[in-house]
Amino acid sequence: MTSPGSTRAAGDEEPAALVVPAGPPADDAGDPDGGGTGPDHALGPEWTRGADGMLSRTAARVILLDEHDRVLLIRGHDADQPERSWWFTVGGGIDAGESAREAAVREVREETGIVLADDALVGPVLTRSAIFDFFFEHCRQDEEIFLARVPASSFVAEDRSGWTALEQDVIDELRWWSLADLAAVEIEVFPEGLATLVAGLLPQWDGETRHLGLARE
């Protein structure tokens, strides 16, 4: 989507605009004849496989802050590395026909139970791309990251009823983090340096969308 502010490139491996690798339509992934047999992987129809074999998708993520400047994060793990877990922002893939803002609002509702008004969503404040291995696949995700303020009382405990089967399998918990505690956490946090990034958005966003470049996670 078009940002209301300017975009500043912060990495030297990517242009300021998001570049999404080409791939087959989701319904035809893994079906060279275009017969619509469905994806050849377990990650969901929004992931498409490029000619290089890498799965890719565009995603919308949300930095959810409460009135105490705490951020609501998810801890998850990978199916083939259950001993490794990491914290990350709420959000997920953009479905066909959705805007990034629509996907952001939907993902927040599905993952946290919090219903956001569209005008509560600010940004995108950040964009980033990441290449990583997940669920036995090599993946690339291009993200638009929004900001929203919600009262702490809007999230008390997780409700898994809106989660996909994959989310049920790999998500471990959700919790509020103060920025000081988040900066000191010992396991991985994505995006890297999230506490510092969030601090730079306080007390309010300056209207400039920052591109964080390409991370290899």
C-alpha positions as CSV (number, residue, x, y, z in Angstrom):
1,M,0.0,0.0,0.0
2,T,1.1,3.6,-0.3
3,S,2.7,5.0,2.8
4,P,1.6,8.4,4.0
5,G,5.2,9.3,4.7
6,S,8.5,9.0,2.9
7,T,10.6,5.8,2.8
8,R,14.2,5.7,3.9
9,A,16.4,2.7,2.9
10,A,18.2,1.3,5.9
11,G,19.8,-1.7,4.3
12,D,22.0,-2.1,1.3
13,E,20.7,-5.3,0.0
14,E,17.2,-4.2,-0.9
15,P,15.6,-1.2,-2.6
16,A,13.3,0.9,-0.6
17,A,10.2,-0.6,-2.2
18,L,9.3,-4.1,-1.3
19,V,10.1,-6.7,-4.0
20,V,8.1,-9.8,-4.0
21,P,9.6,-12.8,-5.9
22,A,7.4,-14.1,-8.7
23,G,5.7,-17.4,-8.1
24,P,2.7,-19.5,-9.4
25,P,-0.8,-18.7,-8.2
26,A,-1.5,-20.2,-4.8
27,D,-4.1,-22.7,-6.2
28,D,-1.7,-24.0,-8.8
29,A,1.4,-24.2,-6.7
30,G,2.9,-27.6,-7.2
31,D,0.7,-28.3,-10.2
32,P,2.7,-27.6,-13.4
33,D,-0.4,-28.1,-15.6
34,G,-2.4,-25.5,-13.7
35,G,-5.0,-28.0,-12.6
36,G,-5.5,-26.3,-9.3
37,T,-4.5,-29.3,-7.1
38,G,-3.4,-27.0,-4.4
39,P,-0.1,-26.1,-2.8
40,D,2.8,-28.6,-2.6
41,H,3.6,-27.5,1.0
42,A,2.0,-27.1,4.4
43,L,2.4,-23.4,5.0
44,G,-0.9,-22.1,3.6
45,P,-2.2,-20.9,0.2
46,E,-0.7,-17.4,0.5
47,W,2.7,-18.9,0.2
48,T,3.8,-19.4,-3.5
49,R,6.9,-21.2,-4.8
50,G,9.2,-19.4,-7.2
51,A,11.4,-20.9,-9.9
52,D,14.2,-21.2,-7.4
53,G,12.1,-23.3,-5.1
54,M,11.8,-20.7,-2.4
55,L,8.4,-20.0,-0.9
56,S,7.4,-16.4,-0.6
57,R,4.5,-14.3,0.6
58,T,3.7,-10.7,1.6
59,A,2.6,-10.1,5.2
60,A,1.2,-7.5,7.5
61,R,2.4,-7.3,11.0
62,V,1.3,-5.0,13.9
63,I,3.3,-3.5,16.8
64,L,0.5,-3.5,19.5
65,L,1.3,-1.1,22.3
66,D,-0.7,-0.6,25.5
67,E,-1.0,2.6,27.6
68,H,2.2,1.6,29.4
69,D,4.2,1.4,26.2
70,R,4.4,-2.4,26.5
71,V,4.3,-4.4,23.3
72,L,2.3,-7.6,22.8
73,L,4.4,-10.3,21.3
74,I,4.0,-14.0,20.3
75,R,6.5,-16.7,21.1
76,G,6.7,-19.6,18.7
77,H,9.0,-22.4,17.6
78,D,9.7,-24.4,14.4
79,A,8.4,-27.9,13.9
80,D,11.9,-29.2,13.1
81,Q,13.6,-27.2,15.9
82,P,11.3,-27.5,18.9
83,E,14.1,-26.5,21.2
84,R,14.4,-23.1,19.6
85,S,11.8,-20.4,20.1
86,W,11.6,-16.7,19.4
87,W,9.4,-13.6,20.0
88,F,7.8,-11.8,17.1
89,T,5.0,-9.3,16.3
90,V,1.4,-10.2,15.7
91,G,0.5,-10.6,12.1
92,G,0.6,-12.9,9.1
93,G,0.1,-13.4,5.4
94,I,-2.0,-11.1,3.2
95,D,-4.8,-13.1,1.5
96,A,-5.8,-12.7,-2.1
97,G,-7.9,-9.5,-2.5
98,E,-6.8,-8.0,0.8
99,S,-5.0,-4.8,1.4
100,A,-2.1,-4.8,3.9
101,R,-4.3,-2.8,6.4
102,E,-7.2,-5.3,6.1
103,A,-4.8,-8.2,6.7
104,A,-3.3,-6.5,9.7
105,V,-6.7,-5.9,11.3
106,R,-7.8,-9.5,10.5
107,E,-4.6,-11.0,11.9
108,V,-4.8,-9.1,15.1
109,R,-8.4,-10.3,15.6
110,E,-7.6,-13.9,14.8
111,E,-4.4,-14.1,16.9
112,T,-5.2,-12.0,19.9
113,G,-9.0,-11.5,19.9
114,I,-8.5,-7.7,19.8
115,V,-10.8,-6.0,17.3
116,L,-9.1,-2.9,15.9
117,A,-10.9,-0.1,14.2
118,D,-9.3,0.7,10.9
119,D,-8.4,4.2,12.0
120,A,-6.5,2.7,15.0
121,L,-3.9,1.4,12.7
122,V,-1.0,3.7,12.0
123,G,1.5,3.3,9.2
124,P,3.1,1.2,7.8
125,V,5.8,2.5,10.1
126,L,8.3,-0.1,9.0
127,T,8.9,-2.5,6.1
128,R,11.3,-5.3,6.0
129,S,12.1,-8.5,4.2
130,A,13.4,-11.8,5.7
131,I,14.7,-15.1,4.4
132,F,14.5,-18.0,6.8
133,D,13.9,-21.7,7.1
134,F,10.6,-22.7,8.6
135,F,8.5,-25.9,8.7
136,F,11.0,-27.7,6.5
137,E,10.9,-25.0,3.8
138,H,13.2,-22.1,2.6
139,C,11.1,-19.0,2.8
140,R,11.1,-15.3,2.0
141,Q,8.6,-12.9,3.6
142,D,8.1,-9.2,2.7
143,E,6.4,-7.3,5.5
144,E,4.6,-4.1,6.1
145,I,4.5,-3.3,9.8
146,F,1.9,-1.1,11.4
147,L,1.5,0.4,14.9
148,A,-1.7,0.4,17.0
149,R,-2.5,1.5,20.6
150,V,-4.9,-0.7,22.6
151,P,-5.7,-0.8,26.3
152,A,-3.9,-3.5,28.3
153,S,-7.3,-4.9,29.3
154,S,-8.0,-5.8,25.7
155,F,-5.7,-8.8,25.9
156,V,-5.7,-10.9,29.1
157,A,-5.4,-14.5,27.9
158,E,-5.0,-16.1,24.5
159,D,-8.0,-17.5,22.6
160,R,-6.9,-20.1,20.1
161,S,-10.3,-20.4,18.4
162,G,-9.2,-18.2,15.5
163,W,-5.8,-19.8,14.9
164,T,-4.9,-22.0,11.9
165,A,-3.8,-25.6,12.4
166,L,-0.2,-24.5,11.8
167,E,-0.5,-21.7,14.4
168,Q,-2.0,-24.1,16.9
169,D,1.1,-26.3,16.4
170,V,3.9,-23.7,16.5
171,I,2.7,-20.8,18.7
172,D,3.6,-21.2,22.4
173,E,2.3,-18.0,24.1
174,L,1.5,-14.4,23.9
175,R,2.4,-11.8,26.5
176,W,3.1,-8.1,27.1
177,W,6.7,-6.9,27.2
178,S,8.1,-3.7,28.6
179,L,10.8,-2.3,26.3
180,A,13.4,-2.6,29.0
181,D,12.6,-6.3,29.6
182,L,12.4,-6.9,25.8
183,A,15.8,-5.5,25.3
184,A,17.2,-7.9,27.9
185,V,15.5,-11.1,26.7
186,E,17.8,-14.0,26.0
187,I,16.1,-15.7,23.1
188,E,15.7,-14.3,19.6
189,V,13.4,-11.4,18.9
190,F,12.2,-10.5,15.4
191,P,12.6,-8.0,13.9
192,E,16.1,-7.8,15.4
193,G,16.4,-4.8,17.8
194,L,12.7,-4.5,18.2
195,A,12.9,-2.7,21.5
196,T,15.0,0.0,20.0
197,L,12.7,0.2,16.9
198,V,9.6,0.6,19.1
199,A,11.3,3.3,21.2
200,G,12.0,5.2,18.0
201,L,8.2,5.3,17.4
202,L,7.5,6.9,20.7
203,P,5.8,9.0,21.8
204,Q,4.2,9.0,18.4
205,W,5.2,8.0,14.8
206,D,6.9,10.8,12.8
207,G,5.2,9.8,9.6
208,E,8.3,8.3,7.9
209,T,8.2,4.7,6.9
210,R,11.6,3.1,7.5
211,H,12.7,0.1,5.4
212,L,14.9,-2.2,7.4
213,G,16.4,-4.1,4.5
214,L,16.8,-7.8,4.0
215,A,17.4,-10.0,7.1
216,R,18.7,-13.6,6.9
217,E,17.2,-15.3,9.9
